[in-house]
Amino acid sequence: MPLRHLTPRDQQLFWQYGRGPAVPVPDPLVHRAVERQAAARPDAVAAEHQGAALTYGELDRRADALAARLVREGVRPGDHVGLFVRRSLPMLVGLLATLKAGAAYVPQDIGLTPRPQLDHVVRTAATRVILTQREHASRVPVPPGHRLITLDDVTPDDITPDGPEPYAPAPVIRAAPPRPDDGCYVLFTSGTTGRPNGVKVTHRNVANLLLTEPGGLGVRPGDRVAQLLNIAFDMAAWEILGCLTHGGTLVIRGKDIAAAARTADVLIATPTVLSGIDPGACPRVRTVAVAGEPCPRPLADRWAGRAAFHNCCGPTEVTIVNTVRRHDPAAALLTIGTPTPNNTVYVLDAHRRPLPIGEVGEMWAGGDCVSAGYLGNDDLTAERYAPDPFLGGGSRMFRTRDLGRWTADGELEHLGRTDDQVKVRGFRVELDSVSSVLESVEGCLRAVTLKRDARSLVAFVCPAGIDPERARRAVADALPYYCVPSDVFPLAALPETDRGKIDRPALLRLAEERQGVLR
């Protein structure tokens, strides 16, 4: 029995705390939920972008036509279709059409992704058909045997193929329906430690989060959901499909993130993106969800005083997020909450044995959130995914590499990443712990701590008016001497990656530049 080493009390709490509620999912096929919204409210606005709008009826008809084209091109359930686009209304048509054809979409921001990565995505995901916009068609790699289709001005009577031959619309051809365990999308991880890995996420995975609460975020017909994030980031699927499956209006941003946020009821963002938005300028916002990186307590408190603020956690491999907590500014801790419906979280030791409540270990995720693994990388899949001995029955669990512990009242404290534990002067340091102390300094909104070399740390705080010596003293007063950054650099804003997270390599380069100036 995998729990026999625990006390009877901890055995009971292992399941009480670690298992989310068992909740039925209305439909395990995500696009069917969008189709139901189109049938019920065809004239409702599904999305807006730069002054243009698309109703649910128009979106559904255009997606049907494109899906028929994809089926004629040979697309079948289990296939992958490239969606190499920029934020736009055609982006939504291509996404929904791919799901209707039974395939999984493989999103890449064609304006930001370098050509070598596009080549890697096409090769790894075997995207024999790729969808794009006409203005970006020249940037898309199209190997022999692949087909490029442009999305611009797709109507039920006009789908433009890329190529010289004429195209005559054919009668709609229906694809064989996908199964719940077929792919919904393939997300390529950022690849900060190597070549990006494609994660296959199924309809069952996605529907389980979006069509239950709290993952549905209470979105209802007519609600406005901002679309702020890069489509290649899994949280963009939460924005897009979370909105369309519930009948909301997706507000697709242009260059101005704040402009889209000002008209929205619901915001989904990384803390880095959210920190650039003034809550006082967003009177409509009633619900906010953050994930993707640790959330600073001041940012959570600032928004939780105005809206329902959900602090969430979960890597791409466990389908966007698998823990959620609505934050109360009066709470003693900012936690990542409890498992979402039909999911589990285990805090395990290095031998994959459950730890007693209150002890720090590595979080493993189980249940319907666990994705289908990495494309073309069986070794990495075997390393990070494992049979779930607690649920059994062929279930799998995923090693998140996040450190955490259960509080006495059954909430998860996120304590950084296993790879955020570094050694400085021979001592083990948790970088997030240093950043948390810095964020407690009055006026500090964000802080990032990095290892500069074997003997020192460097930290960055914003806004630029923070006194660096005061920040260093705060760390010295709270943590051992080896945790004190040798330098603290105040910045007006922290640099971001194209996925809205802190750009750590850019910060290290900045530290080197500033150190060179000081010398």
N, C-alpha and C positions, 0 to 999 in steps of 0.2 A: 504493500500500500504506500503510495508516494507521500502520504502525510503522517506516517506513523511516528516519525521523530518529533513531531510537534505535540505540545500539550493539548488536551481535549478542547480547551478554550480557544487556542490558536487554530486548531483544526476547524472549529465552527466559524471563526472569523475569516479564515481563508476563503471560504465560500460566501459568507455573508457580505464581505467587503469586495471580493474579487470578481463576482459575477453580476453582470448587468441584468436588468429585468428581461424576462422572456416576453416578447411582444410580437404579434403577427405583423407581417409586412404586406401592405395592400396589393402590391404587384411587383414581382421580382424583375420585371423588364422595364428599365427606366423610360424608354421612349414611349411605352404604352401610357404612362402617366401623363406625358406631354400631349399625346393624341387625345386623351380624355379631356384635357383642358381646351384643346382646339375644337372638339366637338361641342362642348358645353358653352364656350364663349368665343366663337370664331372672330368676332369683331373687336375683341379686347386687344390692347396693344401688348405684344410679347416683348418687344425690345425697341429701344431708341438709340440712335448714334448720330451725332453731329447734325441734328435737325431732321433726320429721316426716321421713319418708324416702320415697323413690320407687325401686322396683326397675327394672332394665333392661326387664323385661317390661312393667311398668305404663307406663313412659315410652314405649315403642315403641307399645303399643296406643293410648294416649291421643293420641300424635302422629299415628298412622294415622287415627284418627277425625277429628281436627281437619284433617288434610291433605285428607281427603275433602270436608269442609265448604268448605275454601278452593277446591278444584277446582270444586265446585258454584257457588261465588260467581264463578267465571270466572278464577281465578288460573291462570296458565300459565307455563312456563319463559320467563325473561327479565323477568318482572314483579318488582315490589318490594312487600313486605308490611311495614308498620310494626310494630315490636315495642316498644311504649311501656310499659315495665314497671318495677317495682322488683325487687331480688333476691328470687327465690322459686323454688319448684318449678314453678309454672305457666310461669314464664319459659322453662324448658327445654323444656316441651311446645310452647310457641309457636315457639320457635327451630327445633326438630327438625321440626315439622309444616310450617313454611314451606319448609324444604329438601326434604322429601318431596313437597311439591306442585310442586316445580321452580322455586320463586321464590327471590329473595335477601331475607334479613331486614335490616331497617333499624332498628338498636337505638337507643333513647333512654331515659335514666333519667327516668321521668315525675315523679319526686319532686324532681328538681333542674333540669330543663331549662325555661327560661322560655318562655312561650307564643309570643312572636315567633319563637323558634328552631324550636319545633314546627311552626308555620305554614310556615316556610321549608323544613323537612325534608319535610313532606307535599307541598308544591308542587313542590320540586325532584326528589324521588324518585318522584312520582306514585304514592304509596302508597294505591291505591284501597281496599284492605282494611287495617285497623289492628287489631292485637291489644293488649289491655290487661287489667288486673285491674279487677274491679267497683268497688272503692273509689276508683279513679283515673279512672273513665270520664268524669266531668264535666270533667276537665282536658284531655281529648283533643280537638283540633280535628277536626271531621268535616264537611268541605265537601260541598256537594251532589254526589250520585253516588258518595260514599265510604261504606264500610260498617265499622262498629265491632263487633268480636266480643270478648266477655269470656272470660277463660281459667279463671276460678275453677272448681274441681271438675270439670274436663273429664274425662269418662269415655268409653269407647267408645260408650255409649248416650245421652250427654247433653252436648251442646255448646250453651251459652247464647248466643243472639244478643242484641245490644242493640236493643231495640225491642219494641213491644207485640204483634206478631203471633206466634202459636204456631209452634214449630219441630218438625217431625217428622223424626227421623233417616231418612236415605235409605241405600240400599246403598252400600258403599264404592265410590267412583269413583277409578280410578287416573289420576294425571296422566301426561302424556308425560314420559319421563325427561329430566332436564336433560343438557346436554352439559358436558364438563369446562371449556369456556370460558364457560359461563353463570355468572351472578353467584351467589356464596355469601352475601355480605353487602355492605352499603353503609355505610361509616363516614364520618361527617362530622367533618372536622378541627376543631380547637378554635376556629378563627376569630379568633385573637388579633390578626391584622393586617387583619381585615375579616370579611365574611360567611362562615360555614362552607361548605366545599366538600365535596361528596359524592364519595367515592372508591369505585369499583366494583371489588370484589375477587372473583376467580373461584374456583370449586372447584379448578381446577388450581393456582392460587396457594397456596391454603390447604393442600391435601393435600400439596403438595411440601414444606412446612415441617413439618407435624404428623406425617406418616406416614413420615418419614425421620429419621435421627439426625444431629446432636444435637437437632434441633427437637422430637423426641418426648420428650426428657428422660428416656428410660428408663422411662416410666410403664408399669406392668403391671397386670393385673387385681388388684384388692384394694388398690392404692395409694390413698392419700388425698391429693387435690389441693385446696388451698385456693382458694376463689373470693373474692378480696378487692377486685377492681377494678370500676370503673363499666362497665356493659355497653356504653356508647357509646364506650369506649376499645378500640382493637384488641387490646391485650394481654389483655382479658377473653375474646376468642375463643380465645386460646392456653390460658387456664385451662380454659374450658368444653369446647371441642371437643378440645383436647389431652388432656383427661381421658377424655371419653366415647368417643373413637375407640379408646382403648387399654384400656377396661374398668375404669378406676379409679372411685373414689367421690369425687364433687365435694362439698366441704365449703363450703356457701354461708354466708358470714358474716352475722351480724346487725350490731348497732352496734359490737360489740367485735372489732376486727381481730385482736388478739392471741389471743383465745379460739379463733378458727378456726385460726390458725397453729399453736397449741400441739398440735393433734391431727393435723397434716398431715405427710405424707412429702415433699411437693413444694410449693415456694412460687415463684410468678411475680409479680413486683412491680416498681414503679419504685423507684429508690434512696430516694426520699422516704418512700414507704410502708414499705419494709424497715427504714429507720433507726428507725422507731417500734416495732420488734419485737425483743425480747431473745432472741438465739440460745440463751442458757443456759436459757430457759424452753421451748425447742422441741426436746426430745430426739429426737423421731421424724424431724425434717427431715433428709433425706439429699441433696436436690437443690434448688438455688436458681438462678433465672434472673432477671436484672435487665435492663431496657432503658427507653427513653423519655426518658432524660436522662443526662448523664455521671455515672458512679458514682465517689464519693470512694474513694481507695485505702484509707483506714482501714476503711471499711465492707466493702469487698471482702475485705480481709485477715481481718477479724473473723469473717466467715461462712465463708470458704474454709478456715479451720482446723477447722471442724466438719462441713462438707458439701461436696459437689461444687458449686462456685460458678461459674455461667456468666455472663460479662459479654457483653452482646449489643448490637447496634445495628441500626437500620433504621426509616425512617418508615413511616407507614400505607401509602403508595403502593407500597412493596416488600414488603408482606404481613408485618407485625408486626416481624420481624427478618430480616436477610439476612447477618449476620456473627455468629459466636459464638466465644468462647474460654473454656475452663475455666481459671480463674485459680489460680495457684500463689503462695502468700504469699511464697515465696522468689524469685519472678521479679523481674527488674530493673524491668520496666514492667507496668502494667495496660493491656492492649490490648483491642481489640474482636475480635481473632482473624482469622479467614479466612472466605471465602464459604461459605455453607451449600450442600448438594448442588444441582446443576443450576443454580447461579447464578454470576454473575460480579461483580467489583468493579473499576472502573477509576479510577485517580487521574489526572485530566486537568487541563490548563491552561485558560486563558480561551478558547482557540480549540478546545477539545475534543480536544487532542492528548495522547497519553500522556506522562507525565513519567518521567524516570529514577527508579530505585529510590532512596528516601531523600529525594526532593524533595516539598515540600508542595503539594498541589493539591486540587481539589474531587473528591469521590467521586461517581461515577456507578454505578448498579446495573443489571445486565443479567440475562437468563435467565428462568427460570420464576417468579421472584418478582414480576416487573413487572406491576402491576395494569392494569386496562382503561381507566383514565383518570378524568377528572372528569365528573360528570353535569352536562349543560347548560352546560358552560364549555369550549368548544372552544379558545378563545384560550389559557386557562391550560394546557390539555392540550398544546397545541402548544409552549408555552414550557418546560414541565417534562419532557415525554416527547419522545424523538427516535429516529429509526432508529438501530439499533446497527450501526456499520460494522465492528465486530470480529467479532461472531457472524454478521452478515448474515442472509440467508434470511428477511427480513421481521421479524426480531426488533427489539424496542424496548429502549431503556435509559432510565433515570430519573435526573434531576438531583437529588441528595439535599440539596444545599446544606450538606453536612457537609465540613469540611476534614480531610484526613488525609494520611498518608504510609506507605509500606511500610518496615518495619524491615529490616535486613540479612538476618534469618532468616525473612522472609516473613509477618510479622503486621502488622495495620493499627493504627496509632496514631490515635486520634480527637483532633483538635486544635480542636474547637469548631465553631461554625456560621459560615458566611460572614456572616450578619447579627449574629454576636456580635463581629465585628471592628468596633471603634468608633474614632473619632478623639477624642483628648483633647489639648488645646493643640497641635493639628496633628499629633500623633504617632498612629500606628496601634497600638491595644492589643487583644490577645485576652483577653477577659474570663475565659474558662475558665483561662487561664494564671495569672492573679492568684488565682483561687479555688483552684487546685491548690496554690499556695504556702501559702495560708492553711490549707488542710487538712493541711499537713505540720506545723503547729504542734502541739505535744504537747497531747492532750486534745481537739482540734478534730475533730468528727465530720462537720460539713457547713459549706460556705461558698458564698456566692453573691455575685458582684460585678456591679454595674450602673453604667451611665453616668448621673450625676445631671444634669450640664450640660456645656457645651463645655469646661469647665476642670477637671472633677473626677469622680472615681469614688466610689462608696459601697459598702461591703461589709457582709455579715451573716454571723455565725458562730454555731454552737451546739455545745455547750450554753452556758447563760448565764454560766458561770464563766470563760470565756475572757477573758484580759486583752487589751483592745483595743489598747493601746499595744504590747504584745509582738507582737501579730498584725501591726500596721503595720510594725514594725521588721523582721519576717521578710520582708515584701514588699520593703522598702527594701534589704535585704541581698541579695536574689535578682534583682530586676528594676530597670529604669531608674526614675528619680524620677517620671516621669509616669504610671507604673503604680501608684503608692502611693495607696490610697484616702484621701480626706480624712477620712473617718469610718469606723470599724468598730463595728457595733452587735452586741453579744452577745445572743442570744435563747435562750429555753428550747427552742423548736421553730420551724421555719420554716413559714410559712403554705402551705397546699396548695390547688391547684385541685380541682375535683370529679373530675379524672382522675388524681389522685395525683402531680402534678408541682408544682414550686415555683411559687407565685403571685407573679410578679415585680411586676405592678402594685401588689399589696398591700404589697410591701416598699418600693416607691418612696413610697407614701403614708405608710408608717410612718416613713421617713427624713425626709419633710417635717414630720411631726408632731413628731418628736424634735428636729429642727433648730429648729423654732419654739419648743420648750420651752427649748433651750439659749440662744436669743437673749434 
